[in-house]
Amino acid sequence: MAGMGGTPVIILRDTRRESGRDAISNNIMAARAVANAVRSTMGPKGMDKLLVDSIGDVTITNDGVTILKEMDVQHPAAKMLIEAAKTQDKEVGDGTTTVAVLAGELLKKAEVLLDQKVHPTMIVQGYRLAAEKAVQIVKSIAVDAPENDRALLVKIAETAMTGKLAESPDNKMASYAVDLVLNAIETYNGKKNFDMDRVNVEKKVGESTLDSEILEGIVIDKEIVHQNMPRKVANAKIALLSTPIESKDTENKTEVQITSSTQFQQFMEHEKMRIKEAADKVIASGATVVFCQKGIDDLAQHHLANAGVLALRRVIKKDLDKLAKATGANIVTGLDELKPSDLGTAALVEEKRVGSGIMTFITGTKNPSATLLLRGGTQQVLNGLERALDDALHAVADVVEDSKLVAGGGAPEIELALRLREYAATLKGREQLAVTKFAEAMEIVPKTLAENAGYDAIDKVIELKNKHGADKNAGLDAYTGEIQDMLKRGIVEPLRVKIQAILSATDAACLILRIDDVLASTKEPPARAPGGMPPGMGGMGGMGGMPGMGGMPPGMF
């Protein structure tokens, strides 16, 4: 731009700018690229992705949010889609792939409307109307889940695990997920809440996934610190420490000058005495088992072993919290504060060999608890099993908390597509076009399920629409290719997952559609001068720096 007297005035410097339709098109393209990356993983016949990070670690998974988290995405619009999937995972724990795929399809349909000169604001308004109506519809087709129907909860877990490593006719992982959830449900004011912190899962490489089992009590992946300590303690009195058992450092930095061997001997004797005092405080409390979050000095280990105390060190905070809940012990922050009343109880604390390693088992605790020990041939298998279990846990918990579920296999999406088209016909403005496109976008879920299972997507969607006139729960059985009643087939999903997926996908699509200008810096910010001011700002009298701008830094008005 030219200022007064023809002097050039730089408004934006070192900045790349995209505006108008170009900005919207680029954002849509980036978001759709992310959606297409995870689309092939959807459903029981979905494929896996092999991800290699910058340091060479390998992840093999078809879990949507795991793939999106591992992807090194640069485009800001693509990051918005990933954030939507993360929100879905945080809120309900499942349905992350559905969010990404549905948001990508909503943007694809919006691009058609943009080509027809429909303003983005009208599209956003129509999408929000459609999402609100979709939530009402999906609630109306949901069915009640009986509180104590364990078989139904197992079906929920199996549906959440389909297409993952845990999916096997002989695998009891779905049943284990139900056990863990029911054990971690708490009731407040008549409302059930799932406490994920009460779910105990430990992984150990070795054996096969079929050898995974639920064990009574808590399992800690640590071994006893000293060879002379007992390997088994009955009627244990348990101390939980977040402070080390060693000589305490001085608060102020001090310097000790030793000029003779006698002085050195005295200094070492004093250190030994301090360590012994620390160990004696633990022994005096009456504790027979100690779990320490930090270190235990070698000499302290010796004293504890002589007293018949079993001790573990470097126990992570999460495990200490679980032990506190199970045993009734208080986590003590200082050895001077340790009292007999802080100790917890357990019928048995025992060290056992599991596979190629050693683990410690705490059973018969004051508050009943259970731990799922996952087994698998490789670490990648175990990690995949854990991700599948996490999806199942949240799906079962959602149903237990809400007592509502919907059919799976694309049945709700087809019903939404049909009902939203009817709703669009009642609207008079251009929002009608956006609602119709929203309805079309909902069909992407059954289409993707059919494609990933190797069937013709168009034929299956037409067949589904024809069946939905008589059966709103008709969905695609990806294993047989038949259109069946999904409720009778036992393919069911939590209502909360569907509602959150619709809302998250709509929010992400609308957010991207409302962006019509992208300003991206192409250079690093300028280094500050010694006085703390950017270059060109020192001495306004000289008007140094940018011509015509009084020395203002690049990119500032």
C-alpha positions in Angstrom: 0.0 0.0 0.0 1.1 3.6 -0.6 1.0 6.1 2.3 1.2 9.9 2.3 3.6 11.2 -0.3 3.8 7.9 -2.1 5.8 6.3 0.8 5.1 2.5 0.9 3.3 1.3 4.0 3.8 -2.4 4.7 0.6 -3.8 6.4 1.5 -7.5 6.6 5.1 -8.6 6.3 6.4 -12.2 6.0 2.8 -13.4 6.2 1.1 -15.8 3.9 -2.6 -15.0 3.4 -5.5 -17.1 2.0 -9.0 -15.6 1.9 -12.4 -16.2 0.6 -13.3 -19.4 -1.2 -9.6 -20.4 -1.5 -9.3 -20.5 2.3 -12.5 -22.5 2.8 -11.5 -25.0 0.0 -8.0 -25.6 1.4 -9.4 -26.1 4.9 -12.0 -28.6 3.7 -9.4 -30.4 1.7 -7.0 -30.7 4.7 -9.8 -31.9 7.0 -11.1 -34.5 4.5 -7.5 -35.8 4.0 -7.4 -36.6 7.8 -10.9 -38.2 7.6 -9.9 -40.4 4.7 -6.8 -41.5 6.5 -8.9 -43.2 9.2 -11.9 -44.2 7.1 -10.6 -47.6 6.2 -10.3 -48.6 9.9 -14.0 -48.3 10.6 -16.1 -51.4 11.5 -15.4 -55.0 12.3 -13.6 -55.5 8.9 -11.6 -52.3 9.2 -7.9 -52.5 8.4 -5.0 -51.5 10.7 -2.4 -48.7 10.3 1.3 -49.1 11.1 2.6 -45.9 12.6 6.3 -45.2 13.1 7.2 -42.1 15.2 10.4 -39.9 15.0 12.4 -42.2 17.2 11.4 -45.4 15.5 8.7 -46.7 17.9 6.1 -48.8 16.1 2.3 -48.7 16.7 -0.1 -51.0 15.0 -3.7 -50.1 15.5 -7.1 -49.3 14.0 -8.2 -47.2 16.9 -9.2 -43.8 15.4 -8.0 -41.5 18.1 -4.7 -43.3 18.5 -4.0 -42.9 14.7 -5.0 -39.2 14.8 -2.8 -38.5 17.9 0.2 -40.1 16.3 -0.2 -38.3 13.0 2.2 -35.3 12.6 -0.3 -32.9 11.2 0.7 -29.3 10.2 -2.5 -27.8 8.7 -4.6 -26.0 11.3 -7.9 -27.2 9.9 -6.8 -30.8 10.1 -5.8 -30.2 13.7 -9.3 -29.0 14.4 -10.7 -32.4 13.2 -8.2 -34.2 15.4 -9.2 -32.1 18.4 -12.9 -33.1 17.8 -11.9 -36.8 17.8 -9.9 -36.3 21.1 -13.0 -34.6 22.6 -15.1 -37.6 21.6 -12.6 -39.9 23.3 -12.4 -37.8 26.4 -16.2 -37.5 26.8 -17.4 -41.0 25.9 -14.3 -43.1 25.1 -15.5 -44.5 21.8 -16.7 -43.4 18.3 -13.6 -41.4 17.4 -13.4 -42.8 13.9 -17.1 -42.0 13.3 -16.5 -38.3 14.3 -13.6 -37.9 11.9 -15.4 -39.7 9.0 -18.7 -37.9 9.5 -17.1 -34.4 9.8 -15.1 -35.1 6.6 -18.4 -36.0 4.8 -20.2 -33.0 6.1 -17.4 -30.8 4.7 -17.6 -32.7 1.4 -21.3 -32.0 1.1 -20.9 -28.4 2.2 -18.5 -27.9 -0.8 -21.3 -28.8 -3.2 -23.5 -26.1 -1.6 -20.6 -23.6 -1.8 -20.4 -24.3 -5.5 -24.1 -23.5 -5.7 -23.4 -20.1 -4.2 -24.9 -20.9 -0.8 -23.3 -18.8 1.9 -21.2 -20.6 4.5 -23.3 -19.0 7.3 -26.5 -20.5 5.8 -24.8 -23.9 5.7 -23.7 -23.7 9.3 -27.1 -22.6 10.4 -28.7 -25.6 8.5 -26.2 -28.0 9.9 -26.9 -26.9 13.4 -30.6 -27.3 12.9 -30.0 -30.8 11.5 -27.8 -31.8 14.4 -30.4 -30.6 16.9 -33.1 -32.6 15.1 -30.8 -35.6 14.7 -30.2 -35.8 18.5 -34.0 -35.7 19.1 -34.5 -38.5 16.5 -31.7 -40.8 17.9 -33.1 -40.4 21.4 -36.5 -41.4 20.2 -35.2 -44.6 18.6 -33.1 -45.6 21.6 -34.2 -48.5 23.8 -33.9 -49.0 27.5 -31.1 -51.2 28.8 -32.1 -53.3 31.8 -29.8 -52.5 34.8 -28.7 -56.1 35.6 -28.7 -57.6 32.1 -25.1 -58.8 32.1 -25.5 -60.6 28.7 -26.5 -57.3 27.1 -23.5 -55.5 28.6 -21.2 -58.2 27.2 -22.7 -57.6 23.8 -22.0 -53.8 24.2 -18.3 -54.6 25.0 -18.1 -57.1 22.0 -19.4 -54.4 19.6 -16.9 -51.9 20.9 -14.1 -54.4 20.4 -15.0 -55.6 16.9 -12.1 -55.4 14.5 -9.5 -55.3 17.2 -7.2 -57.9 18.6 -9.5 -58.8 21.5 -12.1 -60.0 19.0 -12.0 -63.8 19.2 -14.7 -66.4 19.9 -12.6 -67.8 22.7 -11.6 -64.5 24.2 -13.2 -63.5 27.5 -12.1 -59.8 27.2 -15.6 -58.5 26.8 -16.7 -60.4 29.9 -13.7 -59.0 31.8 -14.5 -55.5 30.7 -18.0 -55.9 32.2 -16.6 -57.2 35.5 -14.2 -54.3 35.8 -16.9 -51.7 35.1 -19.4 -53.2 37.5 -16.6 -53.2 40.1 -15.9 -49.5 39.5 -19.4 -48.2 39.6 -20.3 -45.8 42.4 -23.7 -44.4 43.3 -24.2 -40.8 44.3 -27.6 -39.4 45.0 -29.2 -42.3 43.2 -27.1 -41.7 40.1 -24.5 -44.2 38.9 -21.0 -43.0 38.0 -18.1 -44.9 36.6 -14.7 -44.3 38.3 -11.9 -45.1 35.8 -9.4 -44.8 38.6 -10.8 -47.9 40.2 -10.0 -50.0 37.1 -6.8 -51.9 37.6 -5.0 -53.2 34.5 -1.5 -54.6 34.3 0.3 -55.8 31.1 3.0 -58.5 30.9 4.5 -59.8 27.7 4.3 -63.6 27.3 1.8 -66.3 26.7 -1.2 -65.4 24.4 -4.1 -63.0 24.7 -6.3 -66.0 25.8 -4.2 -66.3 28.9 -5.3 -62.9 30.2 -7.2 -63.2 33.5 -8.9 -61.2 36.2 -7.3 -61.6 39.6 -8.6 -60.7 43.0 -6.9 -57.7 44.6 -4.2 -55.4 43.3 -1.2 -56.4 41.1 2.0 -54.2 41.1 4.6 -54.6 38.4 7.5 -54.4 40.9 9.6 -56.9 42.8 10.8 -56.9 46.4 13.9 -54.7 46.9 16.1 -57.0 49.0 16.8 -60.7 48.7 16.5 -61.3 52.4 13.0 -59.9 52.7 10.1 -62.3 53.0 8.4 -63.2 49.7 5.0 -63.6 51.3 3.4 -61.8 54.2 0.0 -62.8 55.7 -2.3 -60.4 57.5 -0.2 -57.6 56.2 -0.1 -54.1 57.7 0.7 -51.8 54.8 2.4 -48.5 54.8 2.2 -46.2 51.8 5.1 -43.6 51.6 5.6 -40.8 49.1 8.9 -40.0 50.8 12.2 -41.8 50.5 13.6 -44.1 53.3 17.1 -42.6 53.5 19.1 -40.0 55.2 17.4 -36.6 54.9 19.3 -33.9 53.1 19.9 -30.6 54.8 17.7 -27.7 53.8 20.6 -25.4 53.2 23.7 -26.2 51.1 26.5 -27.0 53.4 30.2 -27.9 53.0 32.0 -30.4 55.3 35.8 -30.4 55.4 37.3 -33.8 56.4 41.0 -33.7 57.3 41.6 -37.1 58.7 40.4 -40.7 58.4 38.9 -40.6 61.9 36.7 -37.7 60.9 35.6 -39.5 57.7 34.8 -42.6 59.8 32.7 -40.4 62.2 30.9 -38.8 59.3 30.0 -42.2 57.8 28.8 -43.5 61.2 26.6 -40.5 61.5 25.1 -41.1 58.0 24.4 -44.7 58.9 22.8 -43.7 62.1 20.4 -41.3 60.3 19.5 -44.1 57.8 18.9 -46.5 60.6 16.6 -44.0 62.4 14.6 -43.6 59.2 14.1 -47.4 58.9 13.3 -47.7 62.6 10.5 -45.1 62.2 8.9 -47.4 59.6 9.4 -50.5 61.8 8.1 -48.8 64.9 4.8 -48.0 63.1 4.1 -51.7 63.0 4.2 -51.9 59.2 5.0 -55.4 57.8 4.8 -54.3 54.1 6.0 -50.9 52.7 5.2 -49.4 49.2 7.5 -46.4 48.7 7.0 -44.0 45.8 10.7 -43.0 46.0 14.0 -44.7 46.8 15.0 -46.9 49.7 18.7 -46.7 50.8 20.6 -50.0 50.7 21.3 -49.8 54.4 17.6 -49.1 55.1 16.7 -52.2 53.0 19.1 -54.2 55.2 17.4 -53.0 58.5 13.9 -53.6 57.1 14.9 -57.1 55.9 16.2 -57.9 59.4 12.9 -56.8 60.9 11.0 -59.1 58.5 9.4 -56.1 56.5 8.6 -56.6 52.8 9.3 -53.4 50.8 8.9 -52.2 47.2 10.4 -48.9 45.9 9.7 -46.6 42.9 6.0 -47.5 43.0 4.2 -45.0 40.7 1.7 -42.5 42.3 -1.3 -44.1 40.4 -0.6 -47.5 42.0 -0.2 -45.9 45.4 -3.6 -44.3 45.0 -5.2 -47.6 44.1 -3.6 -49.3 47.1 -4.8 -46.5 49.3 -8.4 -47.1 48.2 -8.2 -50.9 48.4 -6.3 -51.3 51.7 -7.6 -48.2 53.6 -4.1 -46.9 54.1 -3.1 -43.2 54.1 -0.3 -42.0 51.8 2.3 -40.5 54.2 4.5 -37.6 53.1 7.0 -37.7 55.9 8.4 -40.5 58.1 7.9 -38.5 61.3 4.2 -38.4 60.5 3.8 -42.2 60.1 1.5 -43.6 62.7 -0.2 -47.1 63.2 -3.5 -45.5 62.2 -2.1 -44.7 58.7 -1.6 -48.4 57.9 -3.8 -50.4 55.7 -4.6 -54.1 55.7 -4.5 -57.0 53.3 -4.9 -60.8 53.9 -1.8 -61.6 51.8 1.0 -59.8 50.0 3.0 -62.1 47.8 5.7 -62.0 45.1 5.0 -64.2 42.1 6.8 -64.9 38.8 4.6 -63.9 35.8 6.1 -64.8 32.4 9.7 -63.6 32.4 9.2 -61.1 35.1 8.2 -60.8 38.8 5.0 -59.0 40.1 3.6 -58.4 43.5 0.0 -59.5 44.4 -2.0 -57.9 47.2 -5.2 -59.9 48.0 -7.9 -59.9 50.6 -7.9 -56.1 50.9 -10.3 -54.1 53.1 -12.2 -52.8 50.1 -12.7 -55.6 47.4 -10.8 -54.9 44.2 -9.8 -56.8 41.0 -7.0 -56.5 38.5 -7.0 -57.6 34.9 -3.7 -59.1 33.9 -3.2 -58.7 30.1 -1.0 -61.2 28.3 0.2 -61.1 24.7 3.1 -62.3 22.6 4.5 -58.8 21.9 4.3 -55.4 23.4 2.4 -54.2 20.3 -0.2 -56.9 20.8 -0.6 -55.9 24.5 -0.9 -52.2 23.6 -3.6 -53.0 21.0 -5.4 -55.2 23.5 -5.3 -52.3 26.1 -6.8 -49.9 23.6 -9.6 -52.3 22.7 -10.3 -52.8 26.4 -10.4 -49.1 27.0 -13.1 -48.7 24.3 -15.1 -51.6 25.8 -14.9 -50.2 29.3 -16.2 -46.8 28.3 -19.0 -48.2 26.1 -20.2 -50.5 28.9 -19.9 -47.6 31.5 -22.0 -45.3 29.2 -24.8 -47.9 29.1 -24.7 -48.6 32.8 -24.8 -44.8 33.6 -27.5 -43.9 31.1 -29.4 -47.2 30.7 -29.9 -46.3 27.0 -28.6 -47.9 23.8 -29.2 -48.0 20.0 -28.7 -50.6 17.3 -25.3 -50.8 15.6 -24.4 -51.7 12.0 -25.3 -48.3 10.6 -29.0 -48.6 11.6 -29.3 -45.2 13.4 -27.5 -43.4 10.6 -29.9 -44.7 8.0 -32.9 -43.8 10.1 -31.5 -40.3 10.6 -30.9 -39.9 6.9 -34.5 -40.8 6.2 -36.1 -38.7 9.0 -33.9 -35.7 8.3 -35.0 -35.6 4.7 -38.6 -35.4 5.9 -37.6 -32.6 8.3 -35.8 -30.7 5.5 -39.1 -30.6 3.5 -40.7 -28.6 6.3 -38.1 -25.8 6.1 -38.5 -22.9 3.7 -35.2 -21.1 3.5 -31.8 -22.2 2.1 -31.2 -24.1 5.4 -33.3 -26.8 3.7 -30.5 -27.5 1.4 -28.0 -27.8 4.2 -30.3 -30.2 6.2 -30.7 -32.3 3.1 -26.9 -32.5 2.7 -26.5 -33.3 6.4 -28.9 -36.2 5.8 -26.9 -37.5 2.9 -23.7 -37.2 5.0 -25.1 -39.6 7.6 -25.1 -42.3 5.0 -21.3 -42.3 5.0 -21.3 -44.6 8.1 -23.2 -47.6 6.6 -21.4 -47.0 3.3 -18.0 -47.2 4.9 -19.0 -50.3 6.9 -20.0 -52.0 3.6 -16.9 -50.9 1.7 -14.5 -52.1 4.4 -16.3 -55.4 4.5 -15.9 -55.8 0.8 -19.5 -55.3 -0.3 -21.1 -52.8 -2.8 -21.8 -49.7 -0.7 -24.6 -48.4 -2.9 -26.5 -51.7 -3.0 -26.3 -52.1 0.7 -27.5 -48.6 1.4 -30.5 -49.0 -0.9 -31.3 -52.3 0.8 -31.0 -50.7 4.2 -33.4 -47.9 3.2 -35.9 -50.4 1.9 -35.8 -52.4 5.1 -36.1 -49.3 7.4 -39.7 -48.7 6.3 -40.6 -51.8 8.5 -37.7 -52.0 10.9 -35.9 -49.0 12.2 -33.2 -51.2 13.8 -32.2 -52.8 10.4 -28.4 -52.7 10.0 -25.6 -54.3 8.1 -24.0 -57.5 9.4 -20.5 -57.0 8.1 -19.7 -60.7 8.5 -22.5 -62.1 6.4 -23.5 -59.1 4.3 -27.1 -59.5 5.3 -29.5 -56.8 6.5 -30.8 -57.8 9.9 -32.4 -56.5 13.1 -29.3 -55.3 15.0 -30.9 -55.5 18.4 -31.8 -59.2 17.9 -28.4 -59.8 16.4 -26.8 -58.3 19.6 -24.9 -55.5 17.8 -25.6 -52.6 20.0 -23.9 -49.3 20.9 -24.4 -46.7 23.7 -26.8 -43.8 23.0 -24.3 -41.4 24.4 -21.6 -42.3 21.9 -24.0 -41.6 18.9 -25.1 -38.2 20.3 -21.6 -37.1 21.1 -20.4 -38.2 17.7 -23.1 -36.1 15.9 -22.4 -33.1 18.0 -18.6 -33.3 17.8 -18.6 -33.8 14.0 -21.1 -31.0 13.4 -19.1 -28.5 15.6 -15.8 -29.4 13.8 -17.4 -29.0 10.4 -19.1 -25.7 11.3 -15.9 -24.3 12.8 -14.0 -25.0 9.6 -16.7 -23.6 7.4 -16.8 -20.3 9.2 -13.1 -19.6 8.4 -12.8 -17.3 5.4 -9.3 -15.9 6.0 -6.1 -17.6 7.0 -3.1 -15.5 8.0 0.1 -17.6 8.5 3.5 -16.2 9.5 6.3 -17.4 7.2 9.2 -16.4 9.5 10.3 -16.8 13.0 9.4 -13.7 15.3 12.3 -11.2 15.4 14.8 -11.4 18.2 14.5 -8.8 20.9 17.2 -6.1 21.4 19.2 -6.1 24.6 16.9 -3.5 26.1 13.9 -5.9 25.6 12.4 -4.0 22.6 12.1 -5.4 19.1 14.5 -4.2 16.5 13.7 -0.7 15.2 11.8 0.3 18.4 14.8 1.9 20.1 14.5 5.7 19.6 11.2 6.8 18.1 12.8 10.2 17.3 14.7 8.7 14.4 11.6 6.8 13.1 13.9 3.9 12.4 12.9 0.4 11.2 10.0 0.0 8.7 9.5 2.8 6.2 6.5 5.0 7.1 5.7 3.0 10.2 7.7 4.7 13.0 9.9 1.6 13.5 7.1 -0.9 14.3 8.1 -4.5 14.0 7.1 -6.6 10.9 3.5 -7.7 10.6 2.1 -5.0 13.0 -0.4 -2.3 11.9 
